[in-house]
Amino acid sequence: MDARALGVAVLLGALGAAGGYAAVTMSQDEPARMSAVVPVPGQSPSYPSDPVVRVLPDPGAPVLAPGLELEPRRIGSERFGVWVSVPRGWVRNDSDLTESKWAPPRAPLNTYFLRVKSITGQRLSIAQALSLRRDSLEEVVTEFDLEVENDETLVATYVNEGYRRLTMERFVELDGDGIADVTVVVIGRLADRDGLLDLLEGVSASASRQRA
């Protein structure tokens, strides 16, 4: 991987802001006629206020280190499957035929994990796939902050289920037809940034239709 690696390791996670607005309703009834102007008691105006987001402490597992040893694994169907290299010894969990996740054995929830998904069948360009992913993620989390987005990669922080998370996601083309074939996602804590970047680069570079 060349300069597209973004220099993400030097970026700082920044807190986003999630704002809310108070809904205003208006009556459709005909206003009553008044025989005289009568003073009414004043009321304190109501202003929108940002909801307080409670962020829980990160799990105390060791920080993800760069340089993990990788081994090849296959995901997806016979026709549209892909080979990728994943951390040796990590436990695999298949969401379905096209998506698999790996995490260290006995790792606490909300530490870090790898997700690889074959998306050839969606027939989306990399730009389309990236845009859809960014928008769908922003809709379901709080304090979403997009740190980096380029032609194939996004990096963002957000709060989900009380934990602040860092995601790095890359869309890879394998067949030379402009279609995004696989997405590689690494998610962890802010402290895992260097290890997540190294893992993203290694797994993305290994993606292939044939076993290396």
Backbone as JSON, one array per atom type, in Angstrom:
{
  "sequence": "MDARALGVAVLLGALGAAGGYAAVTMSQDEPARMSAVVPVPGQSPSYPSDPVVRVLPDPGAPVLAPGLELEPRRIGSERFGVWVSVPRGWVRNDSDLTESKWAPPRAPLNTYFLRVKSITGQRLSIAQALSLRRDSLEEVVTEFDLEVENDETLVATYVNEGYRRLTMERFVELDGDGIADVTVVVIGRLADRDGLLDLLEGVSASASRQRA",
  "N": [[0.85, -1.18, 0.0], [0.55, 2.28, -0.81], [0.95, 5.8, -0.7], [-1.68, 5.99, -0.14], [-2.22, 5.1, 2.35], [-2.79, 7.13, 4.01], [-1.62, 8.4, 6.2], [-2.8, 8.02, 8.6], [-2.06, 7.37, 11.14], [-1.08, 9.62, 12.43], [-3.16, 11.17, 12.96], [-5.44, 12.77, 15.15], [-8.06, 11.63, 17.21], [-11.11, 13.29, 17.28], [-13.63, 14.88, 19.16], [-16.98, 14.68, 18.2], [-20.02, 16.55, 17.73], [-23.28, 16.17, 18.78], [-26.33, 17.39, 18.01], [-29.54, 18.46, 19.08], [-32.85, 19.35, 18.31], [-35.67, 21.14, 19.47], [-39.02, 20.19, 19.01], [-41.62, 22.02, 17.4], [-45.01, 22.71, 17.62], [-48.07, 23.7, 16.01], [-51.31, 25.0, 16.45], [-54.24, 24.29, 14.57], [-56.68, 25.4, 14.93], [-59.27, 27.91, 14.71], [-58.48, 31.15, 15.77], [-59.68, 32.46, 18.91], [-61.97, 35.19, 19.34], [-61.27, 38.26, 20.99], [-62.51, 40.58, 23.3], [-61.13, 42.62, 24.42], [-57.77, 43.8, 24.78], [-55.75, 41.86, 26.73], [-53.28, 41.6, 29.15], [-50.89, 38.96, 29.32], [-49.3, 36.44, 31.34], [-45.73, 36.35, 31.28], [-43.49, 33.92, 29.81], [-40.67, 31.83, 30.31], [-38.34, 31.59, 27.69], [-37.75, 28.69, 25.61], [-34.9, 26.83, 24.77], [-33.0, 24.96, 22.36], [-30.98, 22.21, 23.44], [-27.9, 20.47, 23.75], [-27.84, 16.95, 23.98], [-26.52, 15.09, 26.73], [-23.89, 12.92, 26.35], [-23.03, 9.93, 27.68], [-20.0, 8.44, 28.23], [-18.47, 5.38, 28.56], [-15.74, 3.85, 30.42], [-12.98, 2.43, 28.59], [-12.58, -1.1, 27.91], [-10.14, -3.0, 29.77], [-8.22, -4.45, 28.31], [-5.03, -5.32, 26.78], [-3.4, -2.91, 24.62], [-3.87, -2.96, 21.08], [-1.27, -4.18, 19.18], [0.96, -3.26, 16.49], [2.12, -5.3, 13.68], [1.14, -7.95, 13.75], [1.12, -11.49, 13.24], [-0.03, -12.91, 10.26], [-2.41, -15.07, 8.6], [-3.7, -16.9, 5.77], [-7.19, -16.85, 4.92], [-10.39, -17.85, 3.69], [-13.36, -16.25, 2.53], [-16.85, -15.94, 1.63], [-18.7, -16.89, -1.39], [-18.14, -19.58, -3.8], [-17.92, -18.43, -6.31], [-17.79, -15.62, -5.93], [-16.1, -15.32, -3.8], [-13.35, -14.42, -1.57], [-9.89, -14.34, -0.74], [-8.2, -13.52, 2.21], [-5.67, -12.35, 4.46], [-5.53, -12.92, 7.87], [-5.28, -12.19, 11.44], [-3.25, -14.56, 13.06], [-4.48, -17.07, 15.15], [-6.68, -15.62, 16.05], [-10.18, -15.69, 16.74], [-12.74, -16.86, 14.65], [-15.9, -15.65, 13.47], [-18.71, -16.19, 11.66], [-20.92, -14.08, 10.13], [-22.67, -14.35, 7.99], [-22.79, -15.95, 4.75], [-21.23, -14.18, 3.32], [-19.83, -12.52, 5.04], [-17.4, -12.22, 7.58], [-16.04, -12.18, 10.9], [-13.24, -11.49, 13.01], [-11.64, -11.87, 16.16], [-9.54, -11.52, 19.07], [-9.13, -14.47, 21.11], [-11.35, -14.84, 23.86], [-11.46, -12.11, 24.24], [-12.55, -9.07, 25.76], [-15.78, -7.56, 25.2], [-16.13, -4.71, 23.03], [-13.45, -4.13, 22.64], [-11.33, -4.71, 20.28], [-11.66, -5.64, 16.8], [-11.73, -7.43, 13.66], [-13.38, -7.12, 10.57], [-14.47, -8.61, 7.59], [-15.97, -8.41, 4.45], [-17.53, -9.73, 1.61], [-18.58, -7.96, -1.15], [-19.15, -7.94, -3.81], [-21.5, -8.72, -5.15], [-23.22, -6.6, -4.73], [-22.79, -4.71, -6.63], [-21.67, -2.08, -6.67], [-19.85, 0.95, -7.14], [-16.64, 1.85, -5.79], [-16.76, 4.43, -4.7], [-19.54, 4.76, -4.36], [-20.13, 2.67, -2.55], [-18.61, 3.43, -0.33], [-19.76, 5.91, 0.32], [-22.4, 5.16, 0.99], [-21.9, 3.54, 3.22], [-20.73, 5.36, 5.03], [-22.88, 7.17, 5.44], [-24.89, 5.47, 6.48], [-23.7, 4.56, 8.83], [-23.39, 6.93, 10.29], [-26.02, 7.49, 10.89], [-26.78, 5.75, 12.92], [-25.23, 5.96, 15.18], [-23.81, 7.97, 17.86], [-22.23, 11.2, 18.31], [-20.67, 11.2, 15.95], [-17.73, 11.51, 14.12], [-16.09, 12.28, 11.32], [-12.94, 11.61, 10.43], [-11.16, 11.17, 8.29], [-11.6, 10.84, 4.79], [-11.09, 9.33, 1.76], [-10.5, 8.24, -1.63], [-10.95, 5.52, -1.24], [-11.06, 4.84, 1.44], [-12.3, 5.3, 4.76], [-12.06, 6.95, 7.9], [-13.18, 7.18, 11.15], [-14.55, 8.38, 14.27], [-16.82, 7.52, 16.94], [-19.61, 7.23, 19.22], [-20.98, 4.35, 20.57], [-23.38, 2.36, 22.06], [-22.51, 3.34, 24.5], [-19.72, 3.36, 24.43], [-16.72, 4.82, 23.24], [-15.59, 4.58, 19.95], [-13.25, 3.68, 17.39], [-13.13, 3.54, 13.95], [-11.77, 2.11, 10.99], [-12.04, 1.82, 7.61], [-11.9, 0.15, 4.54], [-12.41, -0.07, 1.04], [-12.11, -2.42, -1.49], [-11.14, -3.11, -4.81], [-11.11, -5.89, -6.95], [-11.34, -7.06, -9.48], [-10.89, -5.36, -11.61], [-13.0, -3.97, -12.78], [-14.16, -1.7, -11.82], [-15.9, -2.14, -9.75], [-16.68, -2.38, -6.3], [-15.34, -4.94, -4.43], [-14.7, -6.07, -1.95], [-14.91, -5.28, 1.5], [-12.88, -4.14, 4.07], [-12.74, -3.9, 7.48], [-11.66, -2.44, 10.48], [-12.12, -2.13, 13.88], [-11.87, -0.47, 16.95], [-10.54, 0.75, 20.09], [-9.61, 4.18, 20.84], [-6.99, 4.11, 21.71], [-5.97, 1.99, 20.32], [-5.14, 2.77, 17.83], [-2.69, 2.75, 16.21], [-2.19, -0.01, 15.91], [-4.58, -0.8, 14.68], [-4.46, 0.57, 12.22], [-2.19, -0.64, 11.06], [-3.13, -3.26, 10.85], [-5.32, -2.93, 9.13], [-3.98, -2.15, 6.75], [-2.43, -4.45, 6.22], [-4.33, -6.56, 5.91], [-5.96, -5.56, 3.84], [-4.14, -5.34, 1.72], [-3.68, -8.01, 1.24], [-5.94, -9.07, 0.09], [-7.48, -11.1, -2.33], [-8.58, -12.96, -5.23], [-7.47, -15.42, -5.5], [-5.68, -17.78, -3.5], [-2.83, -16.66, -1.8]],
  "CA": [[0.0, 0.0, 0.0], [1.43, 3.42, -0.94], [0.55, 6.98, 0.05], [-3.08, 5.91, 0.24], [-2.31, 4.72, 3.76], [-3.39, 8.32, 4.61], [-0.97, 8.98, 7.37], [-3.83, 8.05, 9.64], [-1.51, 7.17, 12.48], [-0.78, 10.88, 13.1], [-4.39, 11.93, 13.17], [-6.0, 12.7, 16.5], [-9.52, 11.52, 17.27], [-11.75, 14.5, 17.78], [-15.01, 14.64, 19.57], [-18.01, 15.32, 17.4], [-21.11, 17.1, 18.52], [-24.59, 15.77, 18.3], [-27.28, 18.41, 18.44], [-30.94, 18.14, 18.95], [-33.72, 20.5, 18.17], [-36.99, 20.95, 20.07], [-40.09, 20.23, 18.02], [-42.59, 23.08, 17.63], [-46.29, 22.38, 17.01], [-48.97, 24.85, 15.89], [-52.71, 24.62, 16.41], [-54.96, 24.61, 13.35], [-57.98, 25.95, 15.29], [-59.51, 29.33, 14.48], [-58.23, 31.88, 17.02], [-60.86, 33.04, 19.55], [-62.04, 36.65, 19.34], [-61.15, 38.85, 22.32], [-63.16, 41.89, 23.35], [-60.15, 43.62, 24.85], [-56.42, 43.3, 24.9], [-55.49, 41.5, 28.11], [-51.89, 41.15, 29.33], [-50.73, 37.56, 29.72], [-48.03, 36.24, 32.05], [-44.59, 35.98, 30.45], [-42.93, 32.6, 30.02], [-39.25, 31.73, 29.96], [-38.18, 30.94, 26.38], [-37.12, 27.37, 25.61], [-33.84, 26.76, 23.79], [-32.45, 23.61, 22.15], [-29.77, 21.91, 24.2], [-27.26, 19.23, 23.33], [-27.95, 15.88, 24.97], [-25.26, 14.66, 27.33], [-23.53, 11.56, 25.97], [-22.2, 9.31, 28.72], [-19.02, 7.54, 27.63], [-17.95, 4.45, 29.55], [-14.31, 3.56, 30.28], [-12.63, 1.33, 27.71], [-12.13, -2.34, 28.55], [-8.74, -2.91, 30.14], [-7.36, -5.36, 27.56], [-3.84, -4.66, 26.23], [-3.54, -2.18, 23.36], [-3.55, -3.72, 19.87], [0.07, -3.85, 18.7], [1.23, -3.54, 15.08], [3.0, -6.41, 13.38], [0.57, -9.27, 14.03], [1.34, -12.52, 12.23], [-1.27, -13.15, 9.53], [-2.53, -16.31, 7.86], [-4.79, -16.77, 4.79], [-8.5, -17.45, 5.14], [-11.32, -17.58, 2.6], [-14.75, -15.94, 2.84], [-17.69, -15.77, 0.47], [-19.08, -18.02, -2.22], [-17.14, -20.09, -4.72], [-17.77, -17.5, -7.44], [-17.46, -14.25, -5.53], [-15.33, -15.32, -2.57], [-12.08, -13.71, -1.54], [-8.89, -14.74, 0.24], [-7.54, -12.44, 2.95], [-4.82, -12.79, 5.57], [-6.08, -12.44, 9.14], [-4.37, -12.48, 12.56], [-3.14, -15.95, 13.48], [-4.98, -17.33, 16.49], [-7.93, -14.93, 16.34], [-11.36, -16.54, 16.59], [-13.62, -16.45, 13.55], [-17.35, -15.73, 13.64], [-19.34, -15.88, 10.37], [-22.24, -13.46, 10.21], [-23.39, -15.05, 6.93], [-21.86, -16.5, 3.77], [-20.39, -13.14, 2.73], [-19.18, -11.67, 6.04], [-16.77, -12.9, 8.72], [-15.36, -11.34, 11.88], [-12.19, -12.13, 13.81], [-11.25, -11.16, 17.36], [-8.71, -12.37, 19.93], [-9.93, -15.35, 21.98], [-11.7, -14.35, 25.21], [-11.32, -10.65, 24.34], [-13.77, -8.41, 26.23], [-16.51, -6.78, 24.22], [-15.73, -3.31, 22.85], [-12.01, -3.93, 22.5], [-11.08, -4.51, 18.86], [-11.94, -6.79, 15.96], [-11.61, -7.3, 12.21], [-14.53, -7.62, 9.81], [-14.25, -8.65, 6.14], [-17.24, -8.73, 3.79], [-17.55, -9.77, 0.15], [-19.71, -7.13, -1.57], [-19.2, -7.92, -5.27], [-22.87, -8.84, -5.61], [-23.96, -5.35, -4.6], [-22.55, -3.98, -7.88], [-21.46, -0.67, -6.36], [-18.5, 1.46, -7.26], [-16.04, 2.11, -4.47], [-17.29, 5.69, -4.2], [-20.9, 4.52, -3.9], [-20.1, 1.83, -1.35], [-18.07, 4.22, 0.77], [-20.75, 6.92, 0.69], [-23.5, 4.48, 1.68], [-21.44, 3.09, 4.53], [-20.58, 6.54, 5.89], [-24.19, 7.72, 5.8], [-25.62, 4.53, 7.33], [-23.05, 4.55, 10.14], [-23.69, 8.19, 10.97], [-27.42, 7.48, 11.32], [-27.07, 4.82, 14.02], [-24.34, 6.19, 16.3], [-23.78, 9.35, 18.34], [-20.94, 11.9, 18.26], [-19.94, 10.74, 14.77], [-16.74, 12.47, 13.64], [-15.35, 11.75, 10.17], [-11.58, 12.14, 10.47], [-10.55, 11.09, 6.96], [-12.27, 10.1, 3.74], [-10.48, 9.52, 0.45], [-11.13, 7.47, -2.7], [-11.25, 4.14, -0.89], [-10.95, 4.61, 2.88], [-12.81, 6.27, 5.72], [-11.66, 6.81, 9.3], [-14.12, 7.97, 11.95], [-14.82, 8.01, 15.66], [-18.22, 7.68, 17.31], [-19.99, 6.57, 20.46], [-22.0, 3.33, 20.34], [-23.67, 1.6, 23.28], [-21.78, 3.91, 25.63], [-18.27, 3.28, 24.27], [-16.15, 5.55, 22.1], [-14.98, 3.62, 19.04], [-12.51, 4.15, 16.23], [-13.27, 2.62, 12.83], [-11.03, 2.34, 9.76], [-12.73, 0.96, 6.66], [-11.36, 0.28, 3.18], [-13.13, -0.79, -0.01], [-11.08, -2.92, -2.39], [-11.55, -3.65, -6.1], [-10.26, -7.03, -7.29], [-11.55, -7.59, -10.83], [-10.6, -4.37, -12.64], [-14.22, -3.51, -13.45], [-14.7, -0.54, -11.13], [-16.87, -2.55, -8.73], [-16.12, -2.7, -4.99], [-15.47, -6.38, -4.23], [-14.57, -6.48, -0.55], [-14.67, -4.21, 2.46], [-12.09, -4.52, 5.24], [-13.07, -2.97, 8.57], [-11.06, -2.68, 11.78], [-12.77, -1.26, 14.86], [-11.3, -0.63, 18.29], [-10.49, 1.92, 20.95], [-8.69, 5.2, 20.35], [-5.64, 3.69, 22.05], [-5.55, 0.93, 19.4], [-5.04, 3.38, 16.5], [-1.54, 2.27, 15.42], [-2.4, -1.4, 15.57], [-5.69, -0.89, 13.72], [-3.97, 1.0, 10.91], [-1.3, -1.68, 10.54], [-3.96, -4.41, 10.48], [-6.08, -2.55, 7.93], [-3.08, -2.19, 5.6], [-2.02, -5.82, 5.92], [-5.45, -7.35, 5.42], [-6.39, -5.01, 2.55], [-3.13, -5.69, 0.71], [-3.7, -9.45, 1.0], [-7.19, -9.49, -0.55], [-7.27, -11.65, -3.67], [-9.46, -14.05, -5.61], [-6.7, -16.66, -5.37], [-4.86, -17.85, -2.31], [-1.44, -16.25, -2.04]],
  "C": [[0.89, 1.23, 0.0], [0.91, 4.59, -0.12], [-0.9, 6.96, 0.44], [-3.26, 5.49, 1.67], [-2.74, 5.88, 4.63], [-2.57, 9.05, 5.66], [-1.93, 9.03, 8.54], [-3.24, 8.0, 11.03], [-1.23, 8.47, 13.19], [-2.03, 11.7, 13.36], [-4.86, 11.76, 14.61], [-7.5, 12.52, 16.39], [-10.1, 12.78, 17.88], [-13.18, 14.19, 18.14], [-15.95, 15.39, 18.64], [-19.06, 15.91, 18.31], [-22.42, 16.67, 17.93], [-25.61, 16.74, 18.85], [-28.7, 17.94, 18.27], [-31.75, 19.41, 18.88], [-35.08, 20.17, 18.75], [-38.05, 21.09, 18.99], [-41.08, 21.32, 18.41], [-43.87, 22.71, 16.92], [-47.17, 23.6, 17.01], [-50.39, 24.35, 15.78], [-53.33, 25.07, 15.11], [-56.31, 25.27, 13.65], [-58.06, 27.43, 14.97], [-59.27, 30.08, 15.79], [-59.5, 32.5, 17.58], [-60.79, 34.55, 19.5], [-61.98, 37.15, 20.78], [-61.74, 40.24, 22.28], [-62.2, 42.97, 23.76], [-58.79, 42.97, 24.92], [-56.11, 43.08, 26.36], [-54.05, 41.05, 28.24], [-51.86, 39.71, 29.8], [-49.39, 37.4, 30.41], [-46.93, 35.83, 31.07], [-44.09, 34.59, 30.81], [-41.47, 32.59, 29.61], [-39.12, 31.03, 28.62], [-37.46, 29.61, 26.53], [-36.11, 27.3, 24.49], [-33.41, 25.3, 23.59], [-31.2, 23.4, 22.99], [-29.22, 20.57, 23.74], [-27.44, 18.16, 24.4], [-26.57, 15.48, 25.48], [-25.03, 13.2, 26.97], [-22.59, 11.0, 27.02], [-21.29, 8.28, 28.07], [-18.4, 6.69, 28.73], [-16.45, 4.26, 29.37], [-14.08, 2.38, 29.35], [-12.33, 0.07, 28.5], [-10.62, -2.33, 28.75], [-7.81, -3.86, 29.43], [-6.15, -4.62, 27.0], [-4.13, -3.98, 24.89], [-3.14, -3.08, 22.19], [-2.2, -3.26, 19.31], [0.18, -4.07, 17.2], [2.07, -4.8, 14.92], [2.46, -7.78, 13.71], [0.9, -10.23, 12.89], [0.0, -12.87, 11.6], [-1.23, -14.5, 8.83], [-3.75, -16.23, 6.94], [-6.06, -17.5, 5.2], [-9.43, -17.01, 4.0], [-12.7, -17.24, 3.15], [-15.52, -15.85, 1.54], [-17.92, -17.04, -0.32], [-17.94, -18.46, -3.13], [-16.86, -19.1, -5.85], [-17.26, -16.14, -7.02], [-16.62, -14.19, -4.26], [-14.0, -14.6, -2.71], [-11.18, -14.32, -0.47], [-8.31, -13.5, 0.9], [-6.68, -13.07, 4.04], [-5.3, -12.13, 6.85], [-5.14, -12.82, 10.28], [-4.41, -13.94, 12.98], [-3.63, -16.09, 14.93], [-6.25, -16.6, 16.86], [-9.1, -15.85, 16.02], [-12.3, -15.97, 15.53], [-15.09, -16.62, 13.92], [-17.99, -15.3, 12.32], [-20.73, -15.31, 10.59], [-23.18, -14.1, 9.19], [-22.35, -15.55, 5.94], [-20.86, -15.46, 3.27], [-19.59, -12.34, 3.75], [-18.64, -12.51, 7.19], [-16.09, -11.87, 9.61], [-14.31, -12.16, 12.61], [-11.86, -11.24, 15.01], [-10.37, -12.08, 18.2], [-9.59, -13.26, 20.81], [-10.12, -14.74, 23.36], [-11.5, -12.84, 25.36], [-12.62, -10.04, 24.86], [-14.48, -7.71, 25.07], [-15.99, -5.34, 24.19], [-14.23, -3.1, 23.0], [-11.73, -3.68, 21.04], [-11.37, -5.8, 18.1], [-11.76, -6.41, 14.5], [-12.87, -7.84, 11.57], [-14.21, -7.54, 8.31], [-15.55, -9.11, 5.49], [-17.05, -8.69, 2.28], [-18.79, -9.03, -0.34], [-19.81, -7.04, -3.09], [-20.64, -7.92, -5.77], [-23.69, -7.58, -5.49], [-23.8, -4.44, -5.82], [-22.47, -2.47, -7.64], [-20.03, -0.27, -6.68], [-17.94, 1.7, -5.87], [-16.6, 3.39, -3.88], [-18.71, 5.52, -3.66], [-20.93, 3.73, -2.61], [-19.62, 2.62, -0.14], [-19.09, 5.24, 1.26], [-21.91, 6.3, 1.46], [-23.1, 4.05, 3.08], [-21.31, 4.27, 5.49], [-21.93, 7.05, 6.36], [-24.95, 6.78, 6.74], [-25.02, 4.47, 8.73], [-23.42, 5.8, 10.94], [-25.1, 8.21, 11.54], [-27.65, 6.68, 12.6], [-26.15, 5.01, 15.23], [-24.46, 7.64, 16.75], [-22.35, 9.88, 18.29], [-20.06, 11.38, 17.11], [-19.0, 11.84, 14.3], [-15.91, 11.81, 12.54], [-13.97, 12.39, 10.15], [-10.99, 12.23, 9.06], [-11.49, 10.36, 6.02], [-11.56, 10.39, 2.43], [-11.15, 8.59, -0.55], [-11.56, 6.07, -2.27], [-11.35, 3.87, 0.6], [-11.66, 5.69, 3.67], [-12.3, 5.92, 7.11], [-12.56, 7.72, 10.12], [-14.14, 7.48, 13.38], [-16.29, 8.25, 15.95], [-18.43, 7.02, 18.67], [-21.13, 5.61, 20.14], [-22.15, 2.48, 21.59], [-22.79, 2.05, 24.45], [-20.28, 3.93, 25.5], [-17.81, 4.11, 23.06], [-15.32, 4.58, 21.26], [-14.27, 4.34, 17.91], [-12.66, 3.12, 15.13], [-12.41, 3.08, 11.66], [-11.56, 1.33, 8.75], [-12.21, 1.22, 5.25], [-12.15, -0.6, 2.23], [-12.14, -1.13, -1.12], [-11.72, -3.46, -3.66], [-10.58, -4.75, -6.5], [-10.28, -7.4, -8.77], [-11.31, -6.58, -11.95], [-11.82, -3.84, -13.38], [-14.86, -2.31, -12.76], [-15.68, -0.85, -10.03], [-16.14, -2.86, -7.42], [-16.39, -4.17, -4.68], [-15.43, -6.8, -2.77], [-14.37, -5.24, 0.3], [-13.94, -4.8, 3.66], [-12.3, -3.46, 6.32], [-12.33, -3.39, 9.84], [-11.64, -1.66, 12.75], [-12.17, -1.53, 16.23], [-11.39, 0.65, 19.08], [-9.53, 2.95, 20.36], [-7.24, 4.79, 20.6], [-5.09, 2.64, 21.09], [-5.21, 1.47, 18.0], [-3.89, 2.81, 15.67], [-1.73, 0.83, 14.99], [-3.52, -1.59, 14.56], [-5.23, -0.5, 12.32], [-3.08, -0.07, 10.28], [-2.11, -2.9, 10.08], [-4.77, -4.11, 9.23], [-5.21, -2.66, 6.69], [-2.75, -3.62, 5.22], [-3.14, -6.65, 5.33], [-5.88, -6.86, 4.04], [-5.43, -5.41, 1.44], [-3.19, -7.16, 0.34], [-4.91, -9.91, 0.21], [-6.97, -9.91, -1.99], [-8.3, -12.73, -3.95], [-8.79, -15.41, -5.41], [-5.89, -16.62, -4.08], [-3.42, -17.51, -2.63], [-0.48, -17.41, -1.79]]
}
